[in-house]
Amino acid sequence: QVSLVESGGGLVQAGGSLRLSCADSGHTLSKYNMGWFRRAPGKEREFVGGITWRGTTTTYADSVKGRFTISKDNTENTAYLQMNNLRPEDTAIYYCHRPDYWGKGTLVTVSS
């Protein structure tokens, strides 16, 4: 049974870093492309970045390019979102996604 669980969120000062994880207890992430999304307070959910199933190709939203890095460990069925140089506007609930499934999200708060 597929279950995506995000972790690693928290409160960080502007300029700081966090690494989010997305674990799939159903051991399916190794077979799918997956993506990270976020929903800021009062805004629609937006695409942050994605990675192919092999982990060889990544894409990013312009707003995070050069600061965020997505990676994937297929042996652990876990994906990661390394976030550096965080800004207050990065404050949001972050979700991982693979086809047909969403995690419940993890909250990232960046203080100025």
C-alpha positions in Angstrom: 0.0 0.0 0.0 1.4 3.4 -1.0 1.9 5.9 1.7 4.0 9.0 1.2 5.2 10.6 4.4 7.1 13.8 4.5 9.4 14.8 7.3 12.1 17.4 8.1 10.1 20.6 8.2 10.5 23.1 10.9 11.4 26.7 11.8 14.5 28.2 10.3 15.9 31.7 10.0 16.3 33.3 6.6 19.5 32.1 4.9 19.3 28.8 6.7 18.9 25.3 5.3 16.5 22.3 5.8 16.3 18.9 4.2 12.9 17.4 3.7 12.4 13.7 3.2 9.6 11.8 1.5 9.4 8.1 2.4 7.2 5.6 0.6 6.2 2.7 2.8 4.8 0.9 -0.3 8.3 0.8 -1.9 7.1 2.4 -5.1 9.1 5.6 -5.4 11.9 3.8 -7.2 9.5 3.1 -10.1 8.0 6.6 -10.6 8.9 10.2 -11.4 8.0 12.2 -8.4 7.7 15.9 -7.5 7.7 18.3 -4.6 5.0 21.0 -4.3 4.2 23.6 -1.7 1.3 25.7 -0.6 2.0 29.0 1.0 -0.6 30.7 3.3 -3.4 32.1 1.2 -2.0 30.8 -2.0 -2.6 27.9 -4.4 -0.3 24.9 -4.4 2.6 25.3 -6.7 5.2 23.1 -8.2 8.7 23.2 -6.6 10.6 20.6 -8.5 10.6 17.1 -9.8 12.9 14.2 -10.5 12.7 11.3 -12.9 12.3 7.7 -11.6 16.0 6.9 -12.1 17.0 10.1 -10.4 19.0 11.3 -13.4 17.0 14.4 -14.4 15.6 17.2 -12.2 13.6 20.2 -12.9 12.9 23.2 -10.7 10.6 26.2 -10.5 12.4 29.4 -11.2 11.8 30.7 -7.7 13.9 27.9 -6.2 16.4 27.2 -8.9 20.0 27.3 -7.6 18.8 27.1 -4.0 16.9 23.8 -3.8 18.1 20.3 -4.8 16.0 17.2 -5.3 17.5 13.8 -5.0 16.3 10.2 -4.7 17.5 7.0 -3.1 15.7 4.2 -4.8 17.2 1.6 -2.6 15.5 3.3 0.4 12.4 4.4 -1.6 13.0 7.9 -0.3 13.2 11.3 -2.0 14.8 14.4 -0.6 14.5 18.2 -1.0 17.6 20.0 0.1 16.7 23.7 0.7 19.4 26.2 1.1 19.5 30.0 1.5 15.8 29.9 2.6 13.7 33.0 2.3 10.6 34.0 4.2 8.6 33.5 1.0 9.6 29.9 1.1 7.3 29.5 4.1 4.7 26.8 3.1 3.5 23.3 3.6 5.6 21.1 1.4 4.2 18.0 -0.2 5.7 15.1 -2.1 3.8 13.6 -5.0 4.0 10.6 -7.3 1.3 9.6 -9.8 -2.0 9.2 -7.9 -0.6 9.9 -4.5 0.1 12.8 -2.2 1.7 13.0 1.2 0.1 15.0 3.9 2.8 17.6 3.9 5.4 19.1 6.3 5.4 22.7 7.4 8.4 24.9 6.7 8.5 28.3 8.3 11.3 30.8 7.5 11.7 33.7 9.8 13.2 37.0 8.6 
